[in-house]
Amino acid sequence: MRLSPTTIAVKRITSKIPRSNFSEDELTLVAKRILEVEGIINPPVVIETDVRSYEVVDGDFEYYAAVRAREIDLRRGEMLGVFIISPENEACLRDQVRLLRKQPSSEYAPLESDKSEGGIRFTNIESRLTNIESRLESRFEVKMNELASENQGLKKEIQQIKAEKSRQVETPLDIFNLMDKRDMIRIADLSEKIADAVIQERSKEKFESLNHVIKRFKGRKVIGVDKMLKIVDKWYHLKEHFRKISV
């Protein structure tokens, strides 16, 4: 049977070794190299623990580097090449792991305890704490960048929507003939009462001019000359704003 790596999703793999055992800076460095070539030169060895679920048998550092690559670029870091232990190749792969793989260095060794002095002494704890802190800072930075990007996208989308609505309303008269109630209130700054009155009145007949609007509401204390001047002034300010953000 020819041995070759199998590509599986990184999210389907787990490890018993804590990520904090490894330097976050080194994981990031290797992760970037993985993304550059879209692959890993030293595939981890995994064993299937459930349907489409796997656990690292050897190569925990490589696995976590792949996890970091996925954090940096979800699309390009989604998959990872691994050697899967199966009944057919288990004996051979385990022998290779035992004979060929280097033993983990002290830098990456799991924490040990020493009770000889009547207490528990942890080795490598400063290194692990530093790695955890570095990882948290890295993840925080990634999340902040994602939120900033989403925020910029939402702002741009809102501006485009507003600009599109502005283009549809070419004259102040269009406020009364074309805008729906929500836009009259939100964009044209009309009260709900005036917006309702405008919609009810235009359903009978479209307005022919701004003066026509005033005449049709005469005596109803809805839109007089002073109110119309404020609406037109508001419209010109909006048009100028939309013109600037559309450039």
Backbone bond lengths (Angstrom), bond angles and torsions (degrees), N, CA, C in turn:
res aa  C-N    CA-C-N  psi(-1)  N-CA   C-N-CA  omega(-1)  CA-C   N-CA-C  phi
1 M - - - 1.462 - - 1.521 109.37 -
2 R 1.337 118.16 124.36 1.456 122.07 -179.73 1.524 109.66 -78.31
3 L 1.338 114.59 132.92 1.466 120.24 -179.25 1.521 110.03 -91.80
4 S 1.320 116.69 127.72 1.458 121.42 177.23 1.524 108.70 -149.67
5 P 1.350 116.86 148.95 1.479 119.76 -178.89 1.530 111.39 -64.10
6 T 1.314 115.37 147.52 1.457 122.59 174.60 1.523 108.40 -112.88
7 T 1.311 117.18 136.43 1.461 120.88 -178.85 1.521 110.21 -90.27
8 I 1.343 116.08 125.31 1.462 121.56 177.19 1.530 108.90 -134.78
9 A 1.313 115.96 164.31 1.468 120.98 -178.93 1.532 110.51 -71.69
10 V 1.315 116.15 133.56 1.465 121.61 -179.32 1.533 110.96 -58.23
11 K 1.331 116.59 -37.59 1.463 120.24 -176.30 1.522 113.05 -66.19
12 R 1.341 117.29 -13.62 1.465 120.31 -179.61 1.532 112.08 -91.56
13 I 1.336 116.47 2.90 1.467 121.08 -177.02 1.524 109.44 -109.84
14 T 1.322 116.41 143.23 1.460 121.98 174.32 1.524 109.06 -129.51
15 S 1.335 115.33 167.83 1.464 120.76 178.00 1.518 109.09 -140.07
16 K 1.320 116.08 144.87 1.458 120.80 176.92 1.523 111.62 -82.10
17 I 1.322 116.34 -18.29 1.465 121.00 -179.98 1.525 108.93 -83.38
18 P 1.322 119.86 129.07 1.474 121.21 179.82 1.535 111.62 -63.40
19 R 1.292 116.03 141.98 1.465 120.52 177.86 1.522 111.44 -62.63
20 S 1.329 116.44 -29.82 1.463 120.18 -178.35 1.521 112.99 -66.89
21 N 1.341 117.96 -8.60 1.460 120.79 175.31 1.525 111.91 -70.85
22 F 1.331 116.78 -14.44 1.450 120.79 -174.06 1.527 110.91 -115.63
23 S 1.301 114.64 149.61 1.466 120.97 178.58 1.524 109.75 -67.30
24 E 1.320 116.63 124.02 1.467 120.63 -179.12 1.529 110.87 -65.68
25 D 1.332 115.96 -34.15 1.470 119.52 178.59 1.522 110.70 -64.35
26 E 1.346 116.27 -41.95 1.462 119.79 179.31 1.530 111.28 -68.83
27 L 1.335 116.32 -38.28 1.468 119.29 176.68 1.522 110.58 -61.06
28 T 1.331 116.38 -42.75 1.468 120.45 179.65 1.520 110.74 -64.52
29 L 1.327 116.60 -41.69 1.464 120.50 179.50 1.525 111.00 -60.15
30 V 1.334 116.57 -48.29 1.469 120.50 179.50 1.525 110.51 -67.11
31 A 1.334 116.63 -37.77 1.468 120.55 179.29 1.526 110.97 -58.32
32 K 1.308 116.35 -43.26 1.471 120.07 179.86 1.525 110.94 -64.09
33 R 1.324 116.25 -36.59 1.482 119.46 177.62 1.535 110.29 -68.54
34 I 1.319 115.73 -37.06 1.474 119.49 177.15 1.521 110.33 -61.38
35 L 1.327 116.28 -43.30 1.466 120.68 -179.65 1.524 111.47 -68.06
36 E 1.330 116.76 -34.60 1.464 119.96 -178.69 1.525 111.74 -62.34
37 V 1.328 116.14 -40.73 1.469 119.91 -177.84 1.532 111.80 -103.55
38 E 1.344 115.51 -2.27 1.468 121.84 -179.09 1.528 111.72 54.49
39 G 1.318 114.87 47.73 1.456 120.22 177.93 1.513 110.86 177.21
40 I 1.324 115.83 169.57 1.466 120.86 -179.37 1.519 109.42 -121.49
41 I 1.321 116.88 136.49 1.470 121.01 -174.92 1.523 111.81 -78.75
42 N 1.321 116.77 -20.87 1.458 121.26 -176.97 1.528 109.38 -126.07
43 P 1.336 118.74 79.36 1.466 121.30 -173.92 1.523 112.90 -61.15
44 P 1.321 118.29 138.80 1.469 120.97 174.97 1.528 110.48 -66.87
45 V 1.328 114.89 159.47 1.465 121.05 173.77 1.525 106.95 -103.89
46 V 1.334 117.38 128.23 1.463 121.26 -177.55 1.519 109.85 -128.42
47 I 1.322 114.56 162.70 1.458 120.23 175.61 1.521 108.30 -126.86
48 E 1.300 116.98 142.83 1.456 121.06 -178.67 1.518 108.88 -75.31
49 T 1.335 116.17 125.11 1.466 121.23 -179.51 1.522 112.66 -103.67
50 D 1.316 115.76 -21.56 1.454 121.75 179.71 1.523 106.55 -159.78
51 V 1.301 116.93 -177.16 1.455 119.58 178.49 1.527 109.09 -63.50
52 R 1.314 116.52 114.40 1.456 123.60 178.40 1.528 112.69 61.65
53 S 1.331 117.50 27.00 1.458 122.42 174.04 1.517 108.56 -125.75
54 Y 1.358 115.77 140.55 1.456 119.48 -173.01 1.533 110.32 -136.99
55 E 1.339 115.24 156.47 1.459 121.13 177.31 1.525 108.83 -130.41
56 V 1.329 115.82 139.75 1.460 120.40 -177.52 1.525 110.26 -70.85
57 V 1.328 115.52 129.52 1.459 122.17 174.77 1.521 108.92 -97.56
58 D 1.319 116.04 -38.03 1.458 121.57 178.40 1.527 108.21 -152.98
59 G 1.334 115.48 139.98 1.460 120.15 179.98 1.518 112.59 101.10
60 D 1.330 115.73 40.14 1.474 119.29 -178.35 1.525 111.93 -64.64
61 F 1.327 116.68 -37.93 1.472 119.11 178.87 1.528 110.12 -62.65
62 E 1.324 116.93 -44.29 1.460 120.90 179.06 1.532 110.91 -62.41
63 Y 1.332 115.00 -39.49 1.473 118.98 178.31 1.524 111.21 -61.74
64 Y 1.333 116.53 -48.34 1.464 119.41 -178.80 1.532 111.94 -67.75
65 A 1.330 117.16 -29.34 1.466 119.80 173.72 1.527 109.66 -64.43
66 A 1.342 116.33 -38.70 1.464 120.48 176.99 1.528 110.96 -67.38
67 V 1.336 116.58 -37.73 1.476 120.60 175.90 1.525 109.80 -60.97
68 R 1.328 115.57 -43.48 1.470 120.00 179.00 1.530 110.53 -64.37
69 A 1.324 116.86 -38.65 1.469 120.72 178.08 1.520 110.34 -61.63
70 R 1.333 116.12 -39.35 1.473 120.31 178.65 1.525 111.03 -66.62
71 E 1.333 116.79 -34.30 1.465 120.45 177.03 1.526 111.32 -66.06
72 I 1.339 115.38 -36.27 1.464 120.12 -179.27 1.522 111.17 -73.65
73 D 1.336 115.96 -44.95 1.466 120.97 -178.17 1.524 108.42 -141.68
74 L 1.334 115.44 99.67 1.468 120.74 -174.21 1.518 112.25 -58.74
75 R 1.332 116.91 -40.25 1.465 120.04 -175.55 1.528 111.37 -70.56
76 R 1.334 116.84 -53.06 1.468 119.26 -176.26 1.519 113.00 -76.10
77 G 1.338 117.18 -19.92 1.454 119.57 -178.88 1.521 113.63 -101.85
78 E 1.325 116.49 13.58 1.464 121.13 -174.56 1.529 112.45 -67.55
79 M 1.348 117.80 -39.12 1.463 121.44 -173.21 1.531 111.04 -111.25
80 L 1.328 115.48 155.28 1.470 121.60 -179.62 1.523 109.79 -140.98
81 G 1.325 115.91 136.43 1.458 121.11 174.94 1.525 110.11 -80.18
82 V 1.319 117.18 129.43 1.466 121.90 -178.81 1.529 109.59 -139.58
83 F 1.324 114.35 162.66 1.461 120.33 167.84 1.524 107.08 -100.32
84 I 1.313 116.88 124.40 1.468 120.97 -177.89 1.525 109.76 -100.00
85 I 1.326 115.14 126.42 1.458 119.90 175.12 1.531 109.05 -77.88
86 S 1.304 115.37 125.21 1.461 121.99 177.62 1.528 108.09 -131.19
87 P 1.314 118.07 168.48 1.473 119.39 -179.88 1.526 112.86 -53.81
88 E 1.339 116.96 -31.92 1.457 120.44 -176.90 1.531 112.76 -73.83
89 N 1.340 116.68 -31.24 1.471 117.25 -175.01 1.523 113.29 -119.49
90 E 1.339 117.57 7.72 1.458 120.33 -173.05 1.519 112.73 -59.18
91 A 1.307 117.99 -49.65 1.461 120.25 -176.75 1.522 110.98 -61.23
92 C 1.329 116.16 -44.09 1.470 120.68 -177.87 1.517 111.37 -65.03
93 L 1.339 117.00 -47.41 1.464 120.40 -177.44 1.523 111.90 -67.07
94 R 1.302 117.18 -39.21 1.463 118.82 179.15 1.522 110.89 -66.17
95 D 1.315 117.33 -36.07 1.463 120.20 175.83 1.526 110.68 -64.97
96 Q 1.340 116.31 -42.26 1.463 119.55 178.59 1.521 111.16 -62.52
97 V 1.321 115.14 -42.59 1.472 118.91 178.39 1.516 110.15 -60.37
98 R 1.320 116.65 -43.87 1.467 121.35 -177.81 1.519 112.17 -67.77
99 L 1.334 117.16 -38.56 1.455 120.73 -172.85 1.527 114.25 -91.41
100 L 1.335 117.19 -33.78 1.467 119.87 -170.10 1.519 114.73 -105.42
101 R 1.303 117.27 -33.56 1.458 118.71 -177.75 1.524 110.18 -71.74
102 K 1.318 116.69 141.18 1.454 120.69 175.96 1.518 109.74 -72.68
103 Q 1.318 115.49 146.71 1.457 119.27 175.15 1.525 109.01 -69.51
104 P 1.321 117.79 147.03 1.462 119.38 178.90 1.518 110.98 -58.31
105 S 1.339 116.58 138.28 1.458 121.00 177.64 1.515 109.21 -70.91
106 S 1.355 115.40 166.17 1.462 119.27 -178.78 1.510 111.41 -62.03
107 E 1.365 115.38 -26.28 1.468 119.47 -179.42 1.516 111.01 -63.60
108 Y 1.342 116.43 -32.88 1.456 120.81 -176.11 1.520 112.99 -105.85
109 A 1.338 117.28 4.26 1.459 119.64 -176.39 1.515 110.93 -69.58
110 P 1.338 117.10 147.91 1.466 119.73 177.59 1.525 110.54 -62.01
111 L 1.306 116.69 157.93 1.452 120.75 178.29 1.520 110.32 -63.91
112 E 1.316 114.98 142.77 1.442 120.76 177.42 1.524 108.63 -119.32
113 S 1.318 116.94 161.92 1.466 120.85 176.61 1.514 109.54 -123.67
114 D 1.318 116.79 149.75 1.454 122.13 -179.55 1.524 107.77 -132.20
115 K 1.313 117.31 112.73 1.459 121.56 -176.71 1.521 111.80 -100.69
116 S 1.360 117.49 9.39 1.451 120.46 -174.37 1.522 112.52 -65.72
117 E 1.316 117.85 -23.49 1.455 120.67 -178.12 1.525 111.47 -101.92
118 G 1.328 116.88 18.57 1.447 120.75 176.53 1.508 113.83 84.04
119 G 1.300 117.23 4.82 1.451 120.62 179.23 1.514 109.41 -145.38
120 I 1.308 116.84 -176.99 1.462 121.54 179.28 1.512 108.85 -105.17
121 R 1.314 116.93 125.55 1.462 121.29 178.00 1.521 108.25 -115.74
122 F 1.325 117.30 123.97 1.455 121.13 -179.85 1.521 110.13 -96.03
123 T 1.325 116.12 130.45 1.465 120.75 175.36 1.513 108.82 -94.77
124 N 1.332 114.90 146.91 1.478 121.36 175.67 1.521 113.42 70.99
125 I 1.327 118.68 11.78 1.462 118.99 -173.53 1.521 111.80 -67.59
126 E 1.336 117.73 -35.43 1.463 119.98 179.03 1.519 110.82 -63.91
127 S 1.348 114.74 -41.03 1.462 118.75 179.08 1.518 111.04 -63.62
128 R 1.328 117.34 -41.02 1.466 120.60 -179.40 1.524 111.63 -67.02
129 L 1.340 115.76 -41.20 1.454 118.89 178.45 1.519 111.35 -63.48
130 T 1.336 115.89 -39.07 1.464 120.23 177.63 1.520 110.67 -63.55
131 N 1.334 115.73 -41.20 1.461 120.06 179.48 1.522 111.48 -65.35
132 I 1.341 116.82 -40.67 1.470 120.42 178.29 1.515 110.13 -63.22
133 E 1.343 116.21 -44.62 1.468 120.15 179.85 1.521 111.13 -61.75
134 S 1.351 115.60 -43.61 1.459 120.02 179.35 1.519 111.13 -63.02
135 R 1.331 116.41 -39.66 1.463 120.58 179.48 1.521 111.21 -64.90
136 L 1.344 115.66 -43.73 1.462 119.47 179.31 1.523 111.38 -62.52
137 E 1.338 116.66 -42.10 1.459 120.26 178.36 1.517 110.76 -62.72
138 S 1.340 115.31 -40.99 1.459 119.85 -179.92 1.524 111.17 -64.41
139 R 1.330 116.65 -45.10 1.464 120.09 -179.68 1.521 111.10 -67.28
140 F 1.349 115.79 -36.40 1.460 119.55 178.11 1.525 110.11 -63.36
141 E 1.341 115.20 -42.22 1.466 119.43 179.69 1.524 111.08 -63.79
142 V 1.334 116.52 -42.17 1.469 120.65 178.42 1.529 110.65 -61.39
143 K 1.339 116.75 -45.52 1.461 120.67 -179.50 1.520 111.41 -64.21
144 M 1.340 116.72 -40.78 1.455 120.21 179.83 1.525 110.58 -63.85
145 N 1.336 116.11 -40.28 1.460 119.91 178.26 1.529 110.95 -65.48
146 E 1.338 115.87 -39.72 1.462 119.65 178.44 1.529 110.84 -63.72
147 L 1.350 116.05 -44.54 1.465 120.18 -179.90 1.519 111.39 -65.18
148 A 1.347 116.09 -40.00 1.460 119.70 179.05 1.519 110.71 -63.54
149 S 1.345 115.61 -41.19 1.462 120.12 179.43 1.533 110.57 -65.27
150 E 1.356 116.64 -43.48 1.463 120.26 178.69 1.526 111.25 -63.81
151 N 1.337 115.61 -39.94 1.462 120.37 -179.69 1.528 111.08 -63.56
152 Q 1.341 115.12 -42.76 1.465 119.40 178.23 1.519 111.02 -63.81
153 G 1.337 115.16 -39.33 1.457 119.19 178.90 1.513 111.99 -64.67
154 L 1.339 116.75 -41.16 1.460 120.48 179.00 1.525 111.29 -66.56
155 K 1.334 116.65 -41.58 1.459 120.12 178.51 1.525 110.86 -61.18
156 K 1.329 115.68 -43.47 1.455 120.31 -179.71 1.524 110.91 -64.44
157 E 1.339 115.64 -40.82 1.463 120.05 -179.99 1.524 111.04 -64.71
158 I 1.342 116.23 -42.68 1.468 120.68 178.85 1.523 110.55 -63.13
159 Q 1.336 116.02 -42.61 1.459 119.80 179.08 1.521 111.49 -63.09
160 Q 1.332 116.38 -40.09 1.460 120.15 178.85 1.523 111.64 -64.76
161 I 1.350 115.72 -40.09 1.469 119.78 178.64 1.518 110.52 -64.21
162 K 1.328 115.43 -45.21 1.464 119.44 179.71 1.529 111.06 -63.90
163 A 1.344 114.71 -42.25 1.466 118.20 179.98 1.523 110.89 -63.77
164 E 1.345 116.20 -38.36 1.460 120.26 179.50 1.529 110.62 -64.84
165 K 1.328 115.95 -42.00 1.461 119.40 177.90 1.523 110.70 -63.97
166 S 1.352 115.13 -37.22 1.459 118.71 179.59 1.515 111.42 -65.41
167 R 1.339 116.00 -38.57 1.471 119.29 179.37 1.527 111.19 -65.51
168 Q 1.330 116.44 -31.20 1.456 120.00 179.45 1.531 111.28 -72.70
169 V 1.327 116.07 -29.58 1.462 121.40 179.33 1.525 107.75 -98.21
170 E 1.324 116.85 88.55 1.459 121.93 -172.96 1.526 113.04 -81.40
171 T 1.321 118.13 -26.48 1.465 121.64 -178.97 1.521 108.98 -133.67
172 P 1.337 117.51 160.16 1.472 119.53 177.25 1.525 112.29 -57.05
173 L 1.335 117.09 -29.93 1.462 119.77 -179.81 1.527 111.53 -64.57
174 D 1.355 116.21 -29.57 1.464 120.15 179.56 1.529 112.16 -63.62
175 I 1.326 116.48 -24.39 1.469 119.33 176.31 1.525 109.86 -56.58
176 F 1.322 115.57 -42.14 1.464 121.13 -175.81 1.519 112.81 -84.15
177 N 1.337 117.84 -27.73 1.468 120.48 -176.97 1.524 114.15 -95.50
178 L 1.358 117.77 -25.69 1.463 120.03 -171.73 1.521 115.51 -116.62
179 M 1.320 117.79 -35.35 1.464 119.99 -173.50 1.529 111.54 -68.44
180 D 1.354 114.83 143.85 1.457 118.55 172.83 1.528 108.58 -83.71
181 K 1.302 116.02 174.32 1.464 121.20 -174.51 1.528 111.38 -59.59
182 R 1.322 116.03 -43.93 1.461 119.89 -177.29 1.525 111.74 -60.27
183 D 1.337 116.07 -44.26 1.463 119.73 -179.02 1.524 112.19 -71.87
184 M 1.326 116.96 -33.07 1.465 118.99 176.52 1.531 110.39 -60.86
185 I 1.327 114.95 -39.65 1.468 119.72 -179.43 1.526 111.30 -75.40
186 R 1.366 116.50 -45.91 1.457 120.92 -172.71 1.522 112.97 -80.73
187 I 1.322 117.38 -41.35 1.462 120.83 -174.40 1.528 112.04 -96.19
188 A 1.343 116.46 -46.96 1.465 119.79 -176.58 1.528 112.30 -87.78
189 D 1.335 116.67 -5.65 1.458 121.67 175.70 1.534 112.60 63.89
190 L 1.333 116.89 35.50 1.460 120.60 175.04 1.526 109.38 -89.24
191 S 1.310 116.10 153.72 1.461 119.30 176.38 1.520 109.48 -74.90
192 E 1.309 116.19 162.13 1.469 120.12 179.30 1.526 110.67 -62.70
193 K 1.321 116.12 -36.27 1.461 120.78 179.99 1.524 111.08 -63.32
194 I 1.351 116.34 -45.75 1.470 120.26 -179.51 1.523 110.12 -66.91
195 A 1.349 116.61 -42.34 1.464 120.33 179.99 1.527 110.88 -59.07
196 D 1.325 116.77 -44.17 1.472 120.46 178.52 1.530 111.13 -62.58
197 A 1.339 115.96 -41.44 1.468 120.00 -179.49 1.522 111.09 -65.40
198 V 1.340 116.82 -40.17 1.467 121.14 179.49 1.527 110.40 -63.75
199 I 1.305 116.97 -46.80 1.471 121.33 -178.91 1.526 110.56 -62.14
200 Q 1.314 116.55 -42.26 1.467 120.32 179.71 1.530 111.09 -64.77
201 E 1.330 116.94 -41.04 1.455 121.13 -176.75 1.526 112.15 -72.66
202 R 1.342 116.99 -40.27 1.468 119.05 -177.84 1.530 112.23 -73.41
203 S 1.359 116.30 -19.12 1.463 118.90 176.42 1.524 110.49 -65.55
204 K 1.316 116.47 -23.96 1.463 120.75 177.77 1.524 110.93 -81.54
205 E 1.351 114.85 -40.95 1.466 119.68 -177.23 1.534 108.20 -166.82
206 K 1.340 116.56 137.76 1.454 120.99 178.20 1.531 109.69 -64.75
207 F 1.329 115.03 149.13 1.462 120.10 177.41 1.532 109.91 -77.49
208 E 1.303 117.50 137.98 1.473 122.00 -177.36 1.522 112.29 -91.91
209 S 1.305 117.60 -26.47 1.464 121.61 -179.71 1.517 108.27 -162.30
210 L 1.349 116.35 170.11 1.461 120.07 177.50 1.525 110.44 -64.41
211 N 1.328 115.98 -36.21 1.458 120.07 177.65 1.530 110.91 -65.42
212 H 1.350 115.02 -34.20 1.455 120.42 177.16 1.531 110.72 -64.89
213 V 1.347 115.70 -36.60 1.460 120.66 177.72 1.526 110.05 -61.23
214 I 1.341 114.67 -48.77 1.467 119.69 -178.73 1.531 110.95 -60.74
215 K 1.340 116.45 -43.51 1.461 120.48 -178.17 1.527 111.54 -63.16
216 R 1.342 116.64 -39.87 1.471 119.09 -176.58 1.530 112.70 -71.83
217 F 1.341 115.70 -19.62 1.463 118.85 177.00 1.526 111.99 -104.27
218 K 1.316 116.90 8.47 1.464 121.21 -177.30 1.526 110.35 -59.24
219 G 1.322 114.64 131.51 1.455 120.51 178.90 1.512 114.16 84.57
220 R 1.338 118.20 -4.31 1.465 120.21 -178.28 1.523 112.46 -103.05
221 K 1.325 117.21 -1.23 1.469 123.08 179.21 1.527 111.51 54.55
222 V 1.321 114.26 42.90 1.469 119.65 179.02 1.518 109.98 -106.91
223 I 1.328 116.99 -62.02 1.464 121.82 178.72 1.525 108.51 -132.61
224 G 1.323 114.74 110.42 1.456 120.14 174.22 1.511 109.68 -104.80
225 V 1.329 116.42 -170.84 1.465 120.90 -178.46 1.526 111.03 -62.91
226 D 1.332 116.98 -46.50 1.471 120.29 -178.75 1.530 111.70 -61.13
227 K 1.342 115.83 -43.33 1.466 119.85 179.44 1.517 110.88 -65.32
228 M 1.334 117.17 -39.31 1.456 120.72 179.29 1.522 110.97 -63.64
229 L 1.332 117.67 -41.24 1.463 120.91 178.61 1.533 111.04 -60.78
230 K 1.322 116.89 -39.67 1.467 120.41 178.15 1.532 111.39 -66.28
231 I 1.337 115.92 -39.23 1.469 119.90 179.47 1.528 110.91 -65.26
232 V 1.331 116.51 -44.27 1.466 121.25 179.89 1.522 110.41 -64.61
233 D 1.334 116.37 -41.35 1.465 120.16 178.51 1.527 110.65 -62.38
234 K 1.325 116.52 -42.35 1.460 121.58 177.51 1.526 110.62 -61.64
235 W 1.322 116.80 -41.06 1.467 121.41 -179.33 1.526 111.27 -63.29
236 Y 1.327 118.04 -43.41 1.468 121.46 179.57 1.525 111.27 -64.02
237 H 1.320 116.84 -38.26 1.460 119.85 177.40 1.529 110.90 -65.67
238 L 1.318 116.60 -39.86 1.467 120.58 178.07 1.524 111.26 -65.20
239 K 1.312 116.85 -43.34 1.468 120.31 179.77 1.519 111.01 -60.32
240 E 1.318 116.93 -41.12 1.462 120.64 179.65 1.524 110.53 -66.53
241 H 1.343 116.93 -39.00 1.453 120.97 178.66 1.531 110.29 -64.97
242 F 1.324 117.23 -46.63 1.461 121.58 -179.91 1.528 111.67 -64.59
243 R 1.322 116.29 -33.54 1.457 119.98 178.25 1.516 110.63 -64.69
244 K 1.324 116.94 -39.75 1.466 121.22 -179.30 1.517 112.43 -68.61
245 I 1.353 116.98 -43.21 1.460 118.40 -177.57 1.518 112.47 -76.21
246 S 1.326 116.55 -14.41 1.471 119.55 179.72 1.520 111.16 -87.22
247 V 1.342 117.14 -15.55 1.472 120.37 -177.31 1.517 109.92 -72.84
